[in-house]
Amino acid sequence: MNGETSGPSRRQVLRRAGGLTAAALTGSLVLTQAGTASAAVPASQRFDLTDGSDKWLREILLSETRILQSFAFDNTNKHLYTAQLVQAGRILPGETRTYTGTERSTNGDLCITRLDWQGYIIGRMYLKGFGHGVSIGVEPSGNSAYLWTETESVPDSQNNGYGTKVARFKFANGAVLQPDSFQVTRFDPVPGSDHNTVAVDPVNNRLVHRHRINGAWQFSLYDLATFKAGTFTPLATIPQPDVLTGKTFQGYTSLGQYLYLLDGTAYTYDASGNQTSQSNTYLTSVDWNTGIVYERRWSNAAYSLFYREPEGLAVQIPDLANPGALRLHIGFGSEESLSQTDKKATFYYKDLLV
């Protein structure tokens, strides 16, 4: 892991192989249908969470000064997409005043940044009223991609906006979208739910939908093409594991038979800048067919970052010619110091499949 590990690396003994333009704001589609779970996900390999973590990109800048919320990979075009809440003071096309960070959080205003795999920014777009950005998904299309996010944000008791539906739209550099923009297709797979977010399994072309319904957190797994067509019959629906009760949830992704979850908080510091806490970052794998936790492991990846908050999970396929060599990436947000608080993004990964 290039100097920092979250434990002894078992790979040493087990190795496998622009300007902004306002978009039109009318005419988008909402698809709604309920379904039931069959819980029949084919068996697959899983990431070994005891495997050491390797550095991919460390402390890169994104478009906004706020913390990384989530990320996802376009493995076809070798692009990285990240989600952040819009920073205070940013004026977008059509706006007549500045907004505070709190106002942006309450409204659910997001910035999506596109980067190459060297960490250089190659595009950005803004989503007004979409949500908090806990998880996003990417669906490659030609030399670009469709993005999957939450949408139709509603603020919670802490004045943070979270999506009540799911959205799909093509990335457009410089665009500013709202939930009813004509470019956006909206889906309502679980009517009445809140805190809707999504992730995409890029190997099996499946979509994960996390949501809260009647106060209970659930994950549903769908065939991506079927979901896009508006048929919301999940392959499996499982409750969020009890082990996450009370934890700070930070992201999720899926590969084959297993759902992967991330929780934890940032380091704390005293007034002099001395660190007063240790890593409480945990990775958890869950069997889609049973809802049973298979593995839960503490992670000390990127331990030397200042601030260091875990933010997001995603699966990367570094080489499409070798689709069996996969990476489970963990994202982290960090700061330079107590006085230099503009956030940077860091990515570490595990790649041992068993």
RAGIJO-V430814 format. One record per backbone hydrogen bond with DSSP energy under -1.0 kcal/mol. NH is the residue of the N-H (numbers start at 1). CO is the residue of the C=O. Records with the same first field share a line. If there is no record, write none. Layout:
# RAGIJO-V430814
NH = CO ; CO
This chain:
# RAGIJO-V430814
4 = 1
12 = 9
13 = 10
14 = 10
21 = 174
23 = 176
31 = 186
39 = 235
40 = 235
48 = 352
51 = 48
54 = 349
56 = 347
57 = 347
60 = 345
69 = 83
70 = 83
72 = 81
74 = 79
79 = 74
80 = 115
81 = 72
82 = 113
83 = 70
84 = 111
86 = 109
89 = 99
90 = 87
95 = 92
104 = 100
105 = 101
106 = 102
107 = 103
108 = 104
109 = 104
110 = 127
111 = 84
112 = 125
113 = 82
114 = 123
115 = 80
116 = 120
119 = 116
122 = 114
125 = 112
126 = 175
127 = 110
128 = 177
130 = 108
131 = 108
137 = 148
139 = 146
141 = 144
144 = 141
146 = 139
147 = 169
148 = 137
149 = 167
151 = 165
153 = 129
154 = 162
156 = 160
159 = 156
161 = 105
162 = 154
164 = 151
165 = 151
166 = 187
167 = 149
168 = 185
169 = 147
171 = 145
174 = 124
175 = 172
176 = 21
177 = 126
181 = 178
184 = 181
185 = 168
186 = 29
187 = 166
188 = 31
193 = 190
194 = 212
196 = 163
197 = 210
199 = 208
201 = 206
205 = 201
206 = 201
207 = 222
208 = 199
209 = 220
210 = 197
211 = 218
212 = 194
213 = 216
216 = 213
218 = 211
219 = 238
220 = 209
221 = 236
222 = 207
224 = 205
227 = 223
228 = 224
229 = 225
230 = 227
231 = 226
235 = 221
236 = 221
238 = 219
240 = 217
244 = 241
245 = 242
247 = 244
250 = 262
253 = 260
255 = 258
258 = 255
259 = 286
260 = 253
261 = 284
262 = 251
263 = 282
264 = 248
267 = 307
270 = 274
273 = 270
276 = 268
282 = 263
283 = 297
284 = 261
285 = 295
286 = 259
287 = 292
288 = 257
291 = 287
294 = 285
295 = 285
297 = 283
299 = 281
303 = 300
305 = 302
308 = 306
309 = 333
311 = 331
312 = 250
314 = 329
316 = 327
322 = 319
325 = 322
326 = 324
327 = 316
328 = 350
329 = 314
330 = 348
331 = 312
332 = 346
333 = 309
334 = 344
335 = 306
336 = 340
337 = 340
343 = 65
344 = 334
345 = 60
346 = 332
347 = 57
348 = 330
349 = 54
350 = 328
354 = 46
